[in-house]
Amino acid sequence: MKTVKYLFCVLFLSMLSCNQEAEKENTSNIISEGRSLVDFVNPLMGTDSSFDLSNGNTYPAIATPWGMNFWTPMTSKMGDGWTYKYDENKIRGIKQTHQPSPWINDYAAFSLMAVTGHLKYQEDERQSWFSHKAETVKPHHYRVYLADYDVTAEVTPTERAAHFKFTFPDNQSYILVDAFFKGSMVKIIPEERKIIGYCRNNKGGVPENFHNYFVAEFDKDFEVNHTWGDNWKLLKNSKENEGEHVGAIVGFKTKRGEVVHVKVASSFISLEQAELNLNREIGTDTFDKTLAKAKASWETELNKIRVEDDNIDNIRTFYSCLYRVLLFPRKLHELDKDNNIVHYSPYNGQVLPGYMFTDNGFWDTFRAVFPFFNMVYPELNSQIMEGLANTYKESGWLPEWASPGHRDCMIGSNSSPIISDAFLKGVTVDNVDLLLEAMIKNATTAENRPLSRGGNVIKSVGREGIDYYNNLGYVPYNVGIKENAARTLEYAYADFTIAQMAKKLGKEDMANTFYKRSLNYKNLFDSETGWMRGKNEDGSFQSPFNPLKWGDAFTEGNSLHYTWSVFHDVNGLIDLMGGKEAFVNQLDTVFNMPPDFDNSYYGFTIHEIREMQIMNMGNYAHGNQPIQHMIYLYNYANASYKTQEKIREVVTKLYTPTPDGYCGDEDNGQTSAWYVFSALGFYPVTPAVNQYVIGSPLFKKANIQLENGKTFQISAPNNSKENFYIQSATLNSEAHNKSFITFEAIQNGGELYFKMDSTPNKKWASDEDSLPYSLSSNLK
């Protein structure tokens, strides 16, 4: 008997061991060929946010990549920039949205909502309880159970249209179309089973003739049709209404499980174009077919990068971030009846030929989003460049923040890095001379700035204080121009990117002029404190000076954050600080000090400050963009190992695939693009230079499918939670002892191989020729 028991135990343990080995083998590569990558995406990442504390300030965008329209459930009132709050538990409708940020807010929004029983149509009354446990949220599909009405509502998108599916109980049922405030119209056409209309809501940046025209096509006859007018006044048995805020109601008698489909499309051009968009993008397709097409659109893009790892949360975070990178800027152009690309201009109100993109703040996205496009999506970025040229033709200026037209938000001249980097990376740019002209105008012209149109003052174009900057070499602290030091630093970098483009075009004199101006950052360095500091018009530094003071001379940060905004000449900054050891010590100071701050400029603790304070990383404020490249600067001082350890801390600590998954505003894909690059193992510290600075790869393997048909692979097979230090590297089997990799090396395809370990190799990439690009070094 003992022998039998013994044999049984051996067999059991053997089977257990085999199962464990099989499990180990399976988890070493969670993503297998053919598995849907979209299933790893969580569109709710970052939605647990508020005015006081941003964990992303996102909403679940149900969309196709770069689609003209997104759709999202509304838990908040019409006009609230925080349209979907994860901790709220009632839904008012599913709206078409174009919102890039809660701070910018929405435009051209309208919503659909289903109710049953006693008719409720006012937004506070009609809202229904729901649970995240009865909610499906994918980039291509939203489904929610509206508990108060026993209705399941679903939507799946196309670029300019969407397919809704409502599953009703046995009851009197209604579908509402809310055309929102600030000017709207609805018209019910029962014989065609349609509701048409327009909405005009916006927060600025639009011409007087701005409209978003929509058409909703149902698959069931209407038994009831009402509209409401201003002040929620119900007009029974009416078919048309127009006013400040109107809506339409259609009703049906339904059986349990009965489904009503609604196909919806919109256009900024006309109702006829909206119909054309609907017929072209959905037509006779079923809901399931539209769903499959939307899913396929995401699979195509997500499969451009395939990562392998044994940590599923890393994979979920990666693809959730990649999804965010692929949303903005959105397409504003449409295809006319002859399939010509046309767009409604948010700058002059005309319908014109060519591409147009919008909903982007370049202060955020010049850093990593557009460099990502240049690496993986050059054809898309070529279209975006044409759109920038069209913006200049139609408004006289390049955009800096567009939603949909020029908006007064943030600072800088960051359209220049975007254009220059695209041109220098070989992106097809058909209007090179025109775009360079526009860049020069931004950098030299104060006249007609700001513009004024339709009563809206537009301050986001050109450079505030440009005459001071060009004459003195900085924007003074004491001449009434806010955030002057930040402007100076950003203008200096933009000048460098202009010089780079001019040099490539053979315009040597122009290049020399702007290279010289790009050194203006030196004018603000205070050798006494070791930080950048505002400077008065007479050449004296601002006094008193507190490097911990947020705002004032800086933008959403303090001197400890903005001092590092010398993207193009880190070696020059090292020299100003007294050498590499002093430079590294200054970097360390930011991380090692307490999260102290001075909020007196704002009069309260803004959310960006709070997000820095609570992360236990000293004064490092990853939740906002100005400092996001800073960790990589250790490489310039031959201390790459410090970059490696801090990169790994940020990607594993500050990002999670959850509703509180970001450590600050996500901002049009920028905070996500930082993660995508950093998880791959490198980052574009200096757009307009052909290098990416190496950090610490997160995955055991990552494959990037390039548009030229080649594949670039990053391998780190012994990578783990403990093994985040680079011991050595090879590029295509040859030793790679540089702390950067070139754009050309990636585009040529091949493999970057890292040997990782739990202890740093301080000799790796420690030679002088291993350092990334700096202008001062290049001029020597």
Stockholm file with secondary structure:
# STOCKHOLM 1.0

chainA/1-780         MKTVKYLFCVLFLSMLSCNQEAEKENTSNIISEGRSLVDFVNPLMGTDSSFDLSNGNTYPAIATPWGMNFWTPMTSKMGDGWTYKYDENKIRGIKQTHQPSPWINDYAAFSLMAVTGHLKYQEDERQSWFSHKAETVKPHHYRVYLADYDVTAEVTPTERAAHFKFTFPDNQSYILVDAFFKGSMVKIIPEERKIIGYCRNNKGGVPENFHNYFVAEFDKDFEVNHTWGDNWKLLKNSKENEGEHVGAIVGFKTKRGEVVHVKVASSFISLEQAELNLNREIGTDTFDKTLAKAKASWETELNKIRVEDDNIDNIRTFYSCLYRVLLFPRKLHELDKDNNIVHYSPYNGQVLPGYMFTDNGFWDTFRAVFPFFNMVYPELNSQIMEGLANTYKESGWLPEWASPGHRDCMIGSNSSPIISDAFLKGVTVDNVDLLLEAMIKNATTAENRPLSRGGNVIKSVGREGIDYYNNLGYVPYNVGIKENAARTLEYAYADFTIAQMAKKLGKEDMANTFYKRSLNYKNLFDSETGWMRGKNEDGSFQSPFNPLKWGDAFTEGNSLHYTWSVFHDVNGLIDLMGGKEAFVNQLDTVFNMPPDFDNSYYGFTIHEIREMQIMNMGNYAHGNQPIQHMIYLYNYANASYKTQEKIREVVTKLYTPTPDGYCGDEDNGQTSAWYVFSALGFYPVTPAVNQYVIGSPLFKKANIQLENGKTFQISAPNNSKENFYIQSATLNSEAHNKSFITFEAIQNGGELYFKMDSTPNKKWASDEDSLPYSLSSNLK
#=GR chainA/1-780 SS CHHHHHHHHHHHHHHHHHHHHHHHHHHTTCSCTTCCGGGGCCTTTTCSCCSSCCSCCCCCCBCCTTCSCEEEEECSCTTCSCCCCTTCCEECEEEEECCSCTTTCCCSCEEEEEEESSCCCSHHHHCEECCGGGEEEETTEEEEEETTTTEEEEEEECSSEEEEEEEECSEEEEEEEECCSSSEEEEEEGGGTEEEEEECCCSSCCCTTCCEEEEEEESSCCSEEEEEEGGGEEETTCCEEEESSCEEEEEEEECTTEEEEEEEEEESSCHHHHHHHHHHHTTTCCHHHHHHHHHHHHHHHHTTEEEECSCHHHHHHHHHHHHHHTTCSEECEEECTTCCEEEECTTTSCEEESCCEECEEHHHHTTTHHHHHHHHCHHHHHHHHHHHHHHHHHHSSCCSEESSSBCCCSCSCTHHHHHHHHHHTTCCCTTHHHHHHHHHHHHHCCTTCSEEETTEEECSSSCTTHHHHHHHSSCCTTSSCTTHHHHHHHHHHHHHHHHHHHHHTTCHHHHHHHHHHGGGGGGGEETTTTEECCBCTTSCBCSSCCTTBCSTTSSSSCHHHHTTCCTTCHHHHHHHHTSHHHHHHHHHHHHHSCCCCBCTTTTSCCHHHHHHHTTSSTTCCTTSGGGTTGGGGGGGGTCHHHHHHHHHHHHHHSCCSSTTCCSSCCTTTHHHHHHHHHHHTEECSSTTSSEEEECCCCSSEEEEECTTSCEEEEECTTCCSSCCEEEEEEETTEECCCSEEEHHHHHTCEEEEEEEESSCCTTTTCSGGGSCCCHHHHHC
#=GC SS_cons         CHHHHHHHHHHHHHHHHHHHHHHHHHHTTCSCTTCCGGGGCCTTTTCSCCSSCCSCCCCCCBCCTTCSCEEEEECSCTTCSCCCCTTCCEECEEEEECCSCTTTCCCSCEEEEEEESSCCCSHHHHCEECCGGGEEEETTEEEEEETTTTEEEEEEECSSEEEEEEEECSEEEEEEEECCSSSEEEEEEGGGTEEEEEECCCSSCCCTTCCEEEEEEESSCCSEEEEEEGGGEEETTCCEEEESSCEEEEEEEECTTEEEEEEEEEESSCHHHHHHHHHHHTTTCCHHHHHHHHHHHHHHHHTTEEEECSCHHHHHHHHHHHHHHTTCSEECEEECTTCCEEEECTTTSCEEESCCEECEEHHHHTTTHHHHHHHHCHHHHHHHHHHHHHHHHHHSSCCSEESSSBCCCSCSCTHHHHHHHHHHTTCCCTTHHHHHHHHHHHHHCCTTCSEEETTEEECSSSCTTHHHHHHHSSCCTTSSCTTHHHHHHHHHHHHHHHHHHHHHTTCHHHHHHHHHHGGGGGGGEETTTTEECCBCTTSCBCSSCCTTBCSTTSSSSCHHHHTTCCTTCHHHHHHHHTSHHHHHHHHHHHHHSCCCCBCTTTTSCCHHHHHHHTTSSTTCCTTSGGGTTGGGGGGGGTCHHHHHHHHHHHHHHSCCSSTTCCSSCCTTTHHHHHHHHHHHTEECSSTTSSEEEECCCCSSEEEEECTTSCEEEEECTTCCSSCCEEEEEEETTEECCCSEEEHHHHHTCEEEEEEEESSCCTTTTCSGGGSCCCHHHHHC
//
